[in-house]
Amino acid sequence: MKRSIDDHLLRWKLAPHRKPLLIRGARQVGKTYSVRQLGGTFSHFVEVNFEKERQLSGLFSGSLEPKSICEKLAVYFRTPIQPKNTLLFFDELQACPNAIRALRFFYEEYPDLHLVAAGSLLEFALAEIPSHGVGRLSNLFMYPLSFEEFLTALGQEALVDLIHGATATLPLYEIFHGRLLDLLRIFLIIGGMPEVVRSYLEQRDILACQQLLDDIILTTRDDFAKYRQRAPLVRLEEVFHAIAFQTGNKFKFAGIDPTVKSTMYKDCLDMLVMAGLTHKIQHSAARVIPLGAQIKPNTFKVILFDIGVHQRLQRNDISAMLTSPRLNDINKGNIAEAFVGTELIKYAPTHLPPSLYYWHREAKSSNAEVDYVLQKDADIIPIEVKSGTKGQMQSMHLFLEERHLPLGIRVSTENFSEYGAIKTVPLYAVKTIMS
């Protein structure tokens, strides 16, 4: 499957001045597969998996001098490790802390060698080695497939081109708009995990995809055992499950179990964020940029990293989602809002950690909320998500008036259109907001 990250990896390969590349993201989002694809563009490819071949950690127990390490790895794998000709890949990096420490020396002493590193639960290991490579590494954040990557995998590149060519004055023909909404239904059910998408491409069996999602959820929960020294397993599972049911609302620890201290749940949530399994949507006053300078740290919403995992945890009736004549029926459990959040993250700059914001005003006379607030260059853009084609926009108008902003965006099942200061973008076209 073609992934957008492939283009980023090729640019990194061809850059005249590059740093070792660290690929970060949740388990099973396709990091190893993409690096192997890049490896095929080199004369030689050496993959060092520290989980699979634990004895290789011994090569990093003494000197961390890069050329010495490469000489030993070349002998072990019987493959030349040469600048410009070889891609060296450290996978499951978290299993070898000394390999993490060695990354900085590859930048300082062996800059011509192409080195990529990745791992699952890598953020925990990096947090314990704060000086692992500040200023000496490039970072690339990776997520499940976006909806446009899903369309490309289906061979629907022409539909992607149509999306990017559409405007409010030149909306899509209804036949194409309807086709995209039908494909969106499927994506909202199966999500973007590569294994699930690949299964759908090969079999077109949505029930089989549901079983794979169950397997991913079970594997994810099994991984919680690796957090055991940091938090009780049962609390981690409670928070993970609660996120799917509190999506769209301010996240409340008391809504999980009021008898448990919120600090315990807070630690669990922080760990899930570090693992890339959840994303916080921070409340921002959104008066000036940067939006992150005006947050309320204890006021936030949370979404899961994949929309397929989200709906599977909710155990939604997928037959109704597939057959209902109205797409707004899919929004049981705020699926549309969660989908837009994950899409915004996937289309954001890949070298920066994910950041999402929303705005909420609580007043005795009126409550108002804007689902997402986006910082685009020097502009602040409010985004409201509606699962159907109807819906009031009082909060949006209020926000635009108070902030003296010229434009707001409504994301819904409606075709491209414009109503005064509010631009309507279809749910399947979230990427166009970022471009």
C-alpha positions as CSV (number, residue, x, y, z in Angstrom):
1,M,0.0,0.0,0.0
2,K,1.2,3.4,-0.9
3,R,1.6,5.6,2.2
4,S,2.2,9.3,2.3
5,I,5.1,8.7,4.7
6,D,6.9,7.1,1.8
7,D,7.4,10.5,0.2
8,H,8.8,11.9,3.4
9,L,11.2,9.0,3.7
10,L,12.5,9.4,0.2
11,R,13.1,13.2,0.8
12,W,15.0,12.3,3.9
13,K,17.1,9.8,1.9
14,L,18.0,12.3,-0.8
15,A,18.6,15.3,1.6
16,P,22.3,16.4,1.4
17,H,22.4,17.0,5.1
18,R,20.4,14.5,7.1
19,K,20.3,13.3,10.7
20,P,19.4,9.8,11.9
21,L,15.6,9.4,11.6
22,L,13.4,8.3,14.4
23,I,10.0,7.1,13.4
24,R,7.4,7.4,16.2
25,G,3.9,6.1,16.5
26,A,1.6,3.4,18.0
27,R,2.2,-0.3,17.5
28,Q,1.0,-1.8,14.2
29,V,0.6,1.5,12.2
30,G,3.1,0.3,9.6
31,K,6.4,1.7,10.6
32,T,8.5,-1.4,9.9
33,Y,6.8,-2.0,6.6
34,S,7.5,1.5,5.3
35,V,11.1,1.4,6.3
36,R,11.5,-2.0,4.5
37,Q,10.0,-0.3,1.4
38,L,12.6,2.4,1.7
39,G,15.3,-0.3,2.2
40,G,14.4,-1.6,-1.3
41,T,15.8,1.6,-2.8
42,F,19.3,1.0,-1.4
43,S,21.9,-1.4,-2.6
44,H,22.0,-3.0,0.9
45,F,19.5,-3.1,3.8
46,V,20.3,-4.2,7.3
47,E,17.4,-4.6,9.8
48,V,18.4,-5.0,13.4
49,N,15.4,-6.1,15.5
50,F,16.4,-5.8,19.2
51,E,13.3,-7.7,20.3
52,K,13.8,-10.6,18.0
53,E,17.6,-10.9,18.3
54,R,18.3,-9.8,21.8
55,Q,21.9,-10.9,21.7
56,L,22.7,-8.0,19.4
57,S,22.3,-5.6,22.4
58,G,25.7,-7.0,23.5
59,L,27.3,-5.1,20.6
60,F,26.2,-1.9,22.3
61,S,27.5,-2.8,25.8
62,G,30.9,-1.3,25.4
63,S,32.0,1.4,23.1
64,L,29.3,3.3,21.2
65,E,31.6,4.3,18.4
66,P,29.4,4.0,15.3
67,K,31.9,2.6,12.8
68,S,33.0,-0.1,15.2
69,I,29.3,-1.1,15.8
70,C,28.7,-1.2,12.0
71,E,31.7,-3.4,11.4
72,K,30.3,-5.9,13.9
73,L,26.8,-5.7,12.4
74,A,28.1,-6.2,8.9
75,V,29.9,-9.4,10.0
76,Y,26.8,-10.7,11.8
77,F,24.4,-10.0,8.9
78,R,27.0,-10.7,6.2
79,T,25.9,-7.5,4.5
80,P,28.1,-4.4,3.8
81,I,27.2,-1.3,5.8
82,Q,28.4,1.5,3.6
83,P,27.6,5.2,3.5
84,K,25.1,6.1,0.7
85,N,24.7,2.4,-0.3
86,T,23.2,0.9,2.9
87,L,20.1,1.6,4.9
88,L,20.7,0.6,8.6
89,F,17.4,0.1,10.5
90,F,17.2,-0.3,14.3
91,D,13.8,-1.8,15.0
92,E,12.2,-2.3,18.4
93,L,14.7,0.3,19.6
94,Q,13.2,0.4,23.1
95,A,14.6,-3.0,23.8
96,C,18.2,-1.7,23.7
97,P,18.7,1.6,25.7
98,N,22.3,1.8,24.7
99,A,21.3,1.8,21.0
100,I,19.2,4.8,21.8
101,R,22.2,6.5,23.4
102,A,24.3,5.6,20.3
103,L,22.1,7.5,17.9
104,R,23.7,10.9,18.8
105,F,27.1,9.5,17.9
106,F,26.0,8.3,14.5
107,Y,25.0,11.9,13.8
108,E,28.3,13.3,15.1
109,E,30.7,10.7,13.8
110,Y,29.1,8.9,10.9
111,P,26.7,11.4,9.3
112,D,26.9,9.9,5.8
113,L,25.3,6.7,6.8
114,H,21.5,6.4,6.4
115,L,20.2,5.3,9.8
116,V,16.5,4.9,10.7
117,A,15.2,3.8,14.1
118,A,11.7,2.8,15.2
119,G,9.9,0.9,18.0
120,S,6.8,0.2,19.9
121,L,6.3,2.0,23.3
122,L,9.4,3.9,22.3
123,E,8.3,7.1,24.0
124,F,8.7,5.4,27.5
125,A,12.3,4.5,26.7
126,L,13.1,7.9,25.3
127,A,11.6,9.6,28.4
128,E,14.2,7.7,30.5
129,I,17.1,8.9,28.4
130,P,16.5,12.6,28.1
131,S,19.8,13.3,26.4
132,H,19.4,10.6,23.7
133,G,19.8,13.0,20.9
134,V,18.4,16.5,21.3
135,G,19.2,18.4,18.1
136,R,20.9,15.3,16.6
137,L,17.9,13.4,15.4
138,S,15.0,14.0,12.9
139,N,11.6,12.8,13.9
140,L,8.8,11.4,11.8
141,F,5.4,10.7,13.4
142,M,3.3,8.0,11.8
143,Y,-0.4,7.1,12.2
144,P,-2.9,4.7,10.7
145,L,-4.0,5.2,7.1
146,S,-5.9,8.4,6.4
147,F,-9.1,8.3,4.3
148,E,-7.2,9.5,1.2
149,E,-4.6,6.8,1.7
150,F,-7.5,4.3,1.9
151,L,-8.9,5.7,-1.4
152,T,-5.4,5.3,-3.0
153,A,-5.2,1.7,-1.7
154,L,-8.5,1.0,-3.4
155,G,-7.2,2.4,-6.7
156,Q,-9.4,5.4,-6.4
157,E,-6.8,8.1,-7.1
158,A,-9.2,9.8,-9.5
159,L,-11.6,10.4,-6.7
160,V,-8.8,12.0,-4.7
161,D,-8.0,14.3,-7.6
162,L,-11.7,15.2,-7.8
163,I,-11.7,16.1,-4.1
164,H,-8.8,18.5,-4.4
165,G,-10.2,20.1,-7.5
166,A,-13.6,20.8,-5.9
167,T,-14.6,24.2,-4.5
168,A,-17.7,25.8,-3.1
169,T,-18.5,27.2,-6.6
170,L,-17.5,24.0,-8.3
171,P,-18.8,21.2,-6.0
172,L,-18.5,17.5,-7.0
173,Y,-21.2,15.9,-9.2
174,E,-23.6,14.2,-6.9
175,I,-22.7,10.7,-8.3
176,F,-19.1,11.2,-7.1
177,H,-20.2,12.9,-3.8
178,G,-22.4,9.9,-3.1
179,R,-19.7,7.4,-4.0
180,L,-17.3,9.1,-1.6
181,L,-19.8,9.0,1.2
182,D,-20.4,5.3,0.6
183,L,-16.6,4.6,0.8
184,L,-16.4,6.8,3.9
185,R,-19.0,4.6,5.6
186,I,-16.7,1.6,5.1
187,F,-13.7,3.5,6.4
188,L,-15.5,4.7,9.5
189,I,-16.2,1.0,10.2
190,I,-12.9,-0.6,9.5
191,G,-10.6,2.3,10.2
192,G,-7.0,2.8,9.0
193,M,-4.9,0.1,10.7
194,P,-2.8,-1.4,7.8
195,E,-3.6,-5.0,8.6
196,V,-7.3,-4.3,8.6
197,V,-7.2,-2.2,5.4
198,R,-5.1,-4.9,3.7
199,S,-7.6,-7.6,4.7
200,Y,-10.5,-5.5,3.3
201,L,-8.6,-4.9,0.0
202,E,-8.0,-8.7,-0.4
203,Q,-11.3,-10.1,0.8
204,R,-13.9,-7.2,0.9
205,D,-15.2,-8.9,4.1
206,I,-16.1,-6.3,6.7
207,L,-16.9,-9.0,9.4
208,A,-13.4,-10.3,9.0
209,C,-12.1,-6.8,9.5
210,Q,-14.1,-6.6,12.7
211,Q,-12.4,-9.7,14.0
212,L,-9.0,-8.2,13.1
213,L,-10.0,-5.1,15.1
214,D,-10.8,-7.3,18.0
215,D,-7.4,-8.9,17.8
216,I,-5.7,-5.4,17.7
217,I,-7.7,-4.3,20.8
218,L,-6.7,-7.5,22.6
219,T,-3.0,-7.1,21.6
220,T,-3.2,-3.5,22.7
221,R,-4.5,-4.5,26.1
222,D,-1.9,-7.2,26.4
223,D,0.7,-4.4,25.9
224,F,-0.7,-2.7,29.0
225,A,1.2,-5.4,31.0
226,K,4.4,-3.6,29.9
227,Y,3.1,-0.5,31.8
228,R,2.6,-2.5,35.0
229,Q,5.3,-0.7,37.0
230,R,3.7,2.6,36.1
231,A,0.0,1.9,36.6
232,P,-2.4,-0.9,37.5
233,L,-3.6,-2.8,34.4
234,V,-7.3,-2.6,35.4
235,R,-7.1,1.2,35.5
236,L,-5.4,1.4,32.1
237,E,-8.2,-0.7,30.6
238,E,-10.8,1.4,32.3
239,V,-9.4,4.6,30.8
240,F,-8.9,3.1,27.4
241,H,-12.5,1.9,27.2
242,A,-13.9,5.1,28.7
243,I,-12.3,7.3,25.9
244,A,-14.5,5.6,23.3
245,F,-17.7,6.6,25.3
246,Q,-16.6,10.1,26.3
247,T,-15.6,11.2,22.9
248,G,-17.1,14.5,21.9
249,N,-17.3,15.7,25.6
250,K,-15.0,17.1,28.1
251,F,-13.1,14.1,29.5
252,K,-14.1,13.4,33.1
253,F,-12.1,11.0,35.3
254,A,-15.1,10.8,37.7
255,G,-17.1,9.5,34.8
256,I,-15.0,6.3,34.9
257,D,-15.2,5.4,38.6
258,P,-15.8,8.2,41.1
259,T,-14.2,6.1,43.9
260,V,-10.8,6.1,42.2
261,K,-8.5,9.0,42.6
262,S,-8.3,11.2,39.5
263,T,-4.5,11.3,39.8
264,M,-4.4,7.5,39.1
265,Y,-6.5,7.9,36.0
266,K,-4.5,10.9,34.9
267,D,-1.3,8.9,35.0
268,C,-3.0,6.2,32.9
269,L,-4.2,8.7,30.3
270,D,-0.7,10.2,30.1
271,M,0.7,6.8,29.4
272,L,-1.9,6.0,26.7
273,V,-1.0,9.4,25.0
274,M,2.7,8.5,25.2
275,A,2.0,5.2,23.6
276,G,0.2,6.9,20.7
277,L,-3.1,5.2,21.5
278,T,-5.0,8.4,22.3
279,H,-4.9,12.1,21.5
280,K,-5.8,14.9,23.7
281,I,-7.8,17.8,22.4
282,Q,-6.9,20.7,24.7
283,H,-9.2,23.6,25.4
284,S,-7.8,26.9,24.2
285,A,-9.0,30.4,24.6
286,A,-8.0,30.8,21.0
287,R,-7.6,34.6,21.0
288,V,-4.2,34.7,19.5
289,I,-1.6,32.3,18.2
290,P,0.0,30.0,19.3
291,L,-3.1,28.2,20.4
292,G,-1.1,26.1,22.8
293,A,-0.1,29.1,24.9
294,Q,-3.7,29.6,26.0
295,I,-4.8,26.2,27.1
296,K,-6.6,25.1,30.3
297,P,-4.4,22.1,31.2
298,N,-7.2,20.3,33.1
299,T,-9.9,20.9,30.4
300,F,-9.7,18.6,27.4
301,K,-11.4,16.0,25.3
302,V,-9.8,12.7,24.2
303,I,-10.1,10.6,21.0
304,L,-8.6,7.2,20.2
305,F,-5.9,6.8,17.6
306,D,-8.0,4.9,15.1
307,I,-11.7,5.3,14.1
308,G,-12.1,1.5,13.5
309,V,-10.9,0.8,17.1
310,H,-13.2,3.5,18.3
311,Q,-16.3,2.1,16.8
312,R,-15.4,-1.5,17.7
313,L,-15.0,-0.6,21.3
314,Q,-18.4,0.9,21.2
315,R,-19.8,-2.2,19.6
316,N,-21.9,-0.1,17.1
317,D,-24.4,-1.8,14.8
318,I,-22.4,-1.8,11.6
319,S,-25.4,-3.1,9.6
320,A,-27.3,0.0,10.4
321,M,-24.3,2.2,9.5
322,L,-24.0,0.5,6.1
323,T,-27.6,0.5,5.1
324,S,-29.1,3.6,6.6
325,P,-30.1,6.1,3.8
326,R,-28.9,8.9,6.1
327,L,-25.2,9.1,6.8
328,N,-25.9,11.1,10.0
329,D,-26.9,7.8,11.6
330,I,-23.3,6.8,11.7
331,N,-22.6,9.4,14.4
332,K,-23.7,7.4,17.3
333,G,-20.9,7.8,19.7
334,N,-19.6,11.0,18.0
335,I,-17.8,9.0,15.3
336,A,-17.8,11.9,12.9
337,E,-16.0,14.2,15.4
338,A,-13.5,11.5,16.3
339,F,-12.9,10.8,12.6
340,V,-12.2,14.5,11.8
341,G,-9.8,14.7,14.8
342,T,-7.7,11.8,13.6
343,E,-7.7,13.1,10.0
344,L,-6.4,16.5,11.1
345,I,-3.6,14.8,13.0
346,K,-2.7,12.6,9.9
347,Y,-2.5,15.6,7.6
348,A,-0.5,17.8,10.1
349,P,3.3,18.3,9.8
350,T,4.9,14.9,10.2
351,H,8.0,16.1,12.1
352,L,5.9,17.5,15.0
353,P,4.0,15.7,17.7
354,P,0.2,15.8,17.3
355,S,-1.7,18.8,18.8
356,L,-5.4,19.4,18.7
357,Y,-7.5,22.2,20.3
358,Y,-11.1,23.1,20.8
359,W,-13.0,26.1,22.3
360,H,-15.7,25.9,24.9
361,R,-17.4,28.7,26.8
362,E,-19.5,28.0,29.8
363,A,-21.8,30.7,30.9
364,K,-25.0,30.9,32.9
365,S,-26.9,32.3,30.0
366,S,-25.4,30.2,27.2
367,N,-22.9,27.4,26.5
368,A,-21.0,27.5,23.2
369,E,-18.5,25.1,21.8
370,V,-16.4,24.8,18.6
371,D,-15.2,21.2,18.0
372,Y,-11.8,22.1,16.7
373,V,-9.7,25.2,16.4
374,L,-6.9,25.1,13.9
375,Q,-3.9,27.3,13.6
376,K,-3.0,27.7,9.9
377,D,0.0,30.0,9.3
378,A,-1.1,33.2,11.1
379,D,-4.8,32.5,11.0
380,I,-7.2,30.9,13.5
381,I,-9.8,28.7,11.8
382,P,-12.7,27.3,13.8
383,I,-14.2,23.9,12.7
384,E,-17.5,22.4,13.6
385,V,-18.4,18.9,12.8
386,K,-21.9,17.8,11.8
387,S,-22.7,14.2,10.9
388,G,-25.5,15.1,8.6
389,T,-26.4,18.1,6.3
390,K,-28.5,19.9,8.9
391,G,-27.5,21.7,12.1
392,Q,-27.4,25.0,13.8
393,M,-24.2,27.0,13.8
394,Q,-24.7,29.4,16.8
395,S,-21.4,28.6,18.5
396,M,-19.5,29.1,15.2
397,H,-21.1,32.5,14.6
398,L,-20.5,33.5,18.2
399,F,-16.8,32.5,18.0
400,L,-16.3,34.3,14.6
401,E,-17.9,37.5,16.0
402,E,-16.0,37.5,19.3
403,R,-12.7,36.9,17.6
404,H,-13.3,39.1,14.5
405,L,-12.5,36.2,12.2
406,P,-13.5,36.1,8.5
407,L,-13.9,32.4,8.1
408,G,-15.2,29.3,9.8
409,I,-15.5,25.7,8.5
410,R,-18.3,23.3,8.8
411,V,-17.5,19.7,8.1
412,S,-20.5,17.6,7.3
413,T,-22.0,15.2,4.7
414,E,-23.0,18.1,2.6
415,N,-21.2,18.8,-0.7
416,F,-18.7,21.6,-1.0
417,S,-20.6,24.9,-0.5
418,E,-20.4,28.3,1.3
419,Y,-22.8,30.3,3.4
420,G,-21.5,33.7,4.1
421,A,-18.4,33.4,6.4
422,I,-18.9,29.7,6.8
423,K,-17.3,27.3,4.3
424,T,-18.8,23.7,4.1
425,V,-16.3,20.9,3.5
426,P,-17.5,17.3,3.2
427,L,-16.3,14.8,5.8
428,Y,-14.3,12.9,3.2
429,A,-12.3,16.1,2.3
430,V,-10.7,17.0,5.7
431,K,-7.3,17.2,4.0
432,T,-8.4,20.2,1.9
433,I,-8.7,22.2,5.1
434,M,-5.0,21.8,5.7
435,S,-3.9,22.6,2.1
